[in-house]
Amino acid sequence: MRAVRWHGRDDVRYETVPDAPPPGPGEVRVAVAWCGLCGTDLLEYRGGPVEIPTRPHPVTGALAPVVLGHEVAGRVDATGPGVTGLVPGALVALNGLIPCDRCAVCADGAYHLCPDFAHIGMSADGGLAERVTVPARMVEPAPEGLDADVAALAEPFAVAWHLVRRLGTPGGRRALVVGAGTIGLATALILRAGGDEVTVADIGERRLAVPRALALPTQRADLDPPASGASGALRASGALGSELVVDCTGTGPGFALACAATRPGGTLGLAGLPGAPVPFDLAAAVKRELTLVGSMSHRTAEDLRPALAFLAEHSEEARRLITGTVELERAVTHGLDVLTGPERGRHVKILVAAGSHP
């Protein structure tokens, strides 16, 4: 079958690979329709290996080369023995996590925090391929009527849903989301739907085009460095002093701005994953009694399932996050290279058409 595989830093290839294996007991093979390109894919492409193992992974046994891609929507191709409730042809989305099921964290049900968890597209073959075989518990049926391209947003919306759950029930809060990427905009849409008053801040006009199209109030902010001018602009817009602020940038400047924008006694949500340690002004959090809430990935029943329901209800809004589509054979040249090049600022999410995708 055709696939896009990571072989090494700056070495990702479109090539022919062995077909995804027939599903064994408790497994499902999915014919991939769409697979989103994510920041972790870009990090592995230009800076890896980060999560991609170069020696056998303790859970999956996999190692490079590995098929990239974890934001997957497709149709059930075949099911293994013992699998029920999934019929061939059904549209599904995938939860990419493969926990160890042995540690105390997994035993407590917090498998998304498993210290050894594997992940399709990194420590197991992923969705930038025509087919992928996964454990059945990773497969979630899409709501009736949801289009396959919007269903491919389920994983990032599940991450945002988990974050919002961690931040408390939305409703009437003044909120600022720093970072107009996929997770930031998904978070903003979920918060707004719950009744929060949401502003989105980012570094440039191109980055703010999509939230403006979504009728989200926006604020341009200079995040390099977060100078007084940025704080002044946020103050003038009313965003400085927000009850709830969420940093979705995973950068030092983004975190610093988010911290400065949180009002005394407020809550600061942390969703971005930095590539390196970032400075943290502990005194700023202590003196203003800020509550810092970290959020990591998602779970299927609690997050992926309601995220799919949200996408079904807000399909047209969600579809605006899809700013480009490419065929599988152009996933590197017109996908990964674009998102790591000078035109990256005009994109939120590029989807790769891996197969048939009605």
C-alpha positions in Angstrom: 0.0 0.0 0.0 1.0 3.7 -0.3 2.2 5.5 2.8 4.3 8.3 4.2 7.1 7.1 6.5 9.6 8.8 8.8 13.1 7.4 8.3 15.1 10.1 10.0 15.3 13.8 10.6 14.4 15.7 7.3 13.8 12.3 5.8 10.1 11.5 5.3 9.2 9.5 2.2 6.2 8.7 0.2 6.7 5.0 -0.6 5.1 1.6 -1.0 5.1 -0.4 2.2 3.5 -3.7 3.2 -0.2 -3.6 3.6 -1.7 -3.1 7.1 -2.1 -6.6 8.5 -5.5 -8.3 8.8 -7.0 -7.6 12.1 -6.4 -10.1 14.9 -8.6 -10.7 18.0 -9.9 -7.4 19.3 -8.5 -5.4 16.3 -10.0 -3.3 13.5 -8.5 -2.4 10.1 -9.5 1.0 8.9 -9.4 2.3 5.3 -8.1 5.8 6.0 -10.1 8.7 4.4 -8.4 11.7 5.8 -5.4 12.3 8.1 -4.6 15.6 9.6 -1.0 17.0 9.8 -0.1 18.0 13.3 2.6 19.9 15.1 4.1 16.7 16.4 4.5 15.5 12.8 6.4 18.7 12.0 8.5 18.3 15.1 9.5 14.8 14.1 10.1 15.8 10.5 12.5 18.7 11.3 13.7 17.8 14.8 13.2 14.1 15.4 13.4 11.6 16.7 11.5 12.9 19.6 8.8 10.3 20.3 9.6 8.0 17.4 11.6 5.1 18.8 15.0 4.1 17.4 14.9 1.0 19.5 11.9 -1.2 20.0 9.1 0.6 21.9 8.3 -1.1 25.2 4.6 -1.4 24.4 4.4 -1.9 20.6 7.9 -3.2 19.8 7.9 -0.8 16.8 10.9 1.4 15.8 11.7 3.6 12.9 10.9 3.7 10.0 7.3 4.4 11.0 4.2 5.6 9.1 3.3 9.1 10.4 -0.2 10.5 11.2 -2.5 10.2 14.2 -5.5 12.5 13.3 -7.4 9.8 11.5 -10.9 9.4 10.1 -11.8 6.5 7.8 -14.1 3.6 7.3 -14.1 0.1 8.9 -12.4 -2.2 6.4 -12.4 -5.4 8.5 -12.8 -6.5 12.1 -11.1 -9.3 14.0 -12.6 -12.0 16.3 -14.4 -10.6 19.3 -15.1 -7.2 17.9 -18.7 -6.0 18.0 -20.6 -2.8 17.2 -18.3 -1.9 14.2 -19.5 -2.8 10.7 -17.6 -2.6 7.5 -18.1 0.8 5.8 -18.9 2.7 9.0 -17.2 6.1 9.4 -15.0 6.2 12.4 -12.3 8.4 14.1 -9.3 7.1 16.0 -8.0 7.7 19.5 -4.3 7.3 18.8 -3.1 6.3 22.3 -2.0 2.7 23.1 -1.4 2.5 26.8 0.7 -0.3 28.5 -2.3 -1.5 30.6 0.2 -2.7 33.3 1.2 0.4 35.3 -0.7 1.9 38.3 -1.8 4.9 36.2 -3.5 2.7 33.7 -5.1 0.7 36.5 -6.5 3.9 37.8 -8.1 4.6 34.4 -5.9 7.5 33.5 -4.4 5.7 30.6 -3.7 9.0 28.7 -1.1 9.7 31.4 0.6 6.3 31.1 4.4 6.9 31.3 5.1 4.3 28.6 2.1 4.8 26.3 2.6 4.3 22.6 0.9 6.4 19.9 0.0 5.6 16.3 2.0 7.8 13.9 5.0 7.8 16.3 5.5 4.5 18.2 3.2 2.5 15.9 2.3 2.9 12.2 -0.2 5.7 11.7 -2.8 7.1 9.3 -0.7 8.6 6.5 -1.4 5.4 4.6 -4.2 3.7 2.8 -5.0 1.5 5.8 -4.1 1.1 9.4 -4.8 -1.7 11.9 -5.5 -0.8 15.5 -7.0 -2.1 18.7 -10.8 -1.9 18.6 -11.0 0.3 21.7 -9.2 3.1 19.7 -12.1 3.2 17.2 -15.0 5.5 17.8 -18.0 5.6 15.4 -18.8 9.0 14.0 -22.3 10.4 14.4 -24.8 9.9 11.6 -24.4 12.6 8.9 -20.9 13.8 9.9 -18.6 14.3 6.9 -15.3 12.4 6.8 -13.2 15.5 6.5 -14.7 17.1 9.6 -14.4 13.8 11.5 -10.7 14.0 10.9 -10.7 16.9 13.3 -11.9 14.6 16.1 -8.5 14.0 17.7 -7.6 17.7 18.1 -11.1 18.6 19.2 -10.9 15.8 21.8 -7.7 17.3 23.1 -9.5 20.7 23.4 -12.5 19.0 25.0 -10.3 17.4 27.6 -8.7 20.8 28.3 -12.0 22.5 28.7 -13.2 19.8 31.1 -10.1 20.4 33.2 -10.8 24.1 33.3 -14.4 23.8 34.6 -17.8 24.2 33.2 -18.0 27.1 30.7 -20.5 29.9 31.1 -20.1 33.6 31.5 -16.4 33.8 32.0 -14.1 36.3 30.1 -11.6 34.0 28.4 -8.5 34.6 26.4 -7.0 31.9 24.2 -3.3 32.5 23.2 -2.5 30.8 19.9 -4.8 30.5 16.9 -3.7 27.0 15.9 -6.0 24.0 15.8 -6.1 23.3 19.5 -6.5 27.0 20.3 -9.4 27.5 17.9 -11.1 24.2 18.9 -10.8 25.3 22.5 -12.2 28.8 21.7 -15.2 27.3 19.8 -16.0 24.9 22.7 -15.7 27.6 25.3 -17.9 30.0 23.3 -20.5 27.3 22.7 -20.6 26.8 26.5 -21.3 30.5 27.1 -17.9 32.0 27.7 -16.8 35.4 26.2 -13.7 34.4 24.2 -10.9 36.4 22.6 -8.2 34.8 20.5 -4.7 36.3 20.5 -1.9 35.5 18.0 1.1 37.1 16.4 -0.1 38.2 12.9 -2.9 39.1 10.7 -2.7 35.8 8.7 -2.9 33.8 11.9 -6.0 35.7 12.9 -7.9 35.3 9.6 -9.7 32.1 10.6 -10.8 33.2 14.1 -12.2 36.4 12.5 -14.1 34.3 9.9 -15.5 32.4 12.9 -16.7 35.7 14.4 -14.3 35.3 17.4 -12.9 38.6 18.8 -9.2 38.7 18.1 -6.2 40.6 19.3 -2.8 40.7 17.6 0.0 40.2 20.2 3.7 40.5 19.8 4.9 37.2 21.3 8.6 37.7 20.6 9.2 39.0 23.2 5.9 39.7 25.1 6.7 43.4 25.5 4.7 46.0 27.3 3.2 46.9 23.9 1.5 43.5 23.7 0.2 43.8 27.3 -1.0 47.3 26.5 -2.8 46.1 23.4 -4.5 43.4 25.4 -5.5 45.8 28.1 -7.0 48.1 25.5 -9.1 45.2 24.1 -10.3 44.1 27.5 -8.5 40.8 27.2 -5.9 41.6 29.9 -7.2 40.6 33.2 -9.2 37.7 31.9 -10.7 35.2 34.4 -9.6 32.3 32.2 -6.5 32.3 29.9 -5.3 29.3 27.9 -1.8 29.1 26.4 -1.9 26.9 23.3 1.4 28.0 21.9 3.8 25.9 24.0 6.4 28.7 23.8 8.0 30.8 26.5 6.7 34.1 25.1 3.2 32.7 24.7 3.2 31.4 28.3 4.6 34.7 29.6 1.8 36.6 27.9 -0.9 34.2 29.1 0.4 34.5 32.6 0.4 38.3 32.4 -3.1 38.4 31.0 -4.6 36.3 33.8 -6.4 38.3 36.4 -5.5 37.8 40.1 -7.2 34.7 41.3 -7.8 33.5 37.8 -7.0 30.2 36.0 -4.3 29.6 33.4 -4.7 26.5 31.3 -1.6 25.0 29.7 -2.1 23.0 26.5 1.0 23.6 24.4 3.9 21.2 24.5 7.2 23.2 24.3 10.1 21.7 22.4 12.4 22.8 25.3 12.0 24.1 28.8 10.6 27.6 29.0 11.1 30.2 31.7 8.5 30.5 34.4 8.0 33.5 36.7 6.9 31.7 39.8 6.4 34.9 41.7 3.8 36.1 39.2 1.7 33.0 39.8 2.2 33.0 43.6 1.5 36.7 44.3 -1.7 36.7 42.2 -2.8 33.2 43.4 -3.2 31.9 39.8 -4.4 28.4 39.3 -2.3 26.5 36.7 -4.1 23.7 35.0 -2.1 21.3 32.7 -3.9 19.2 30.2 -2.5 16.2 28.4 -4.2 14.5 25.4 -7.6 13.0 25.8 -9.6 9.9 26.6 -12.1 8.1 24.3 -15.4 8.0 26.2 -14.9 11.3 28.1 -13.4 13.4 25.3 -13.3 11.8 21.8 -17.0 10.8 21.9 -18.3 14.2 22.9 -15.9 15.9 20.6 -17.4 14.0 17.7 -20.9 15.1 18.8 -19.7 18.7 19.0 -18.3 18.4 15.4 -21.6 17.0 14.2 -23.5 20.0 15.8 -20.9 22.6 14.6 -19.7 21.2 11.4 -19.6 24.4 9.4 -17.7 26.3 12.0 -15.2 23.4 12.4 -14.7 23.0 8.7 -13.2 26.5 8.6 -10.2 25.2 10.5 -9.4 23.0 7.4 -7.2 25.4 5.4 -5.8 23.0 2.9 -6.1 19.5 1.5 -3.5 17.4 -0.3 -3.3 13.9 -1.8 -1.1 11.3 -0.1 1.6 11.5 -2.7 2.0 15.2 -2.0 1.9 15.0 1.8 5.6 15.9 2.1 6.0 18.5 -0.6 2.7 20.3 -0.2 1.9 19.4 3.4 4.9 19.0 5.7 7.1 21.4 3.7 4.4 24.1 3.6 3.8 23.8 7.3 7.5 24.2 8.1 8.1 26.9 5.5 7.3 30.6 5.1 3.7 30.0 4.2 2.9 28.2 7.5 1.2 31.2 9.0 -1.8 31.0 6.6 -2.7 27.5 7.7 -4.6 26.0 10.6 -5.0 22.4 9.5 -4.0 20.6 6.3 -5.7 17.3 5.7 -4.2 14.5 3.7 -6.5 12.4 1.5 -5.2 8.9 2.1 -7.9 7.1 0.1 -11.5 7.3 -0.8 -13.1 10.1 1.2 -16.8 10.7 0.5 
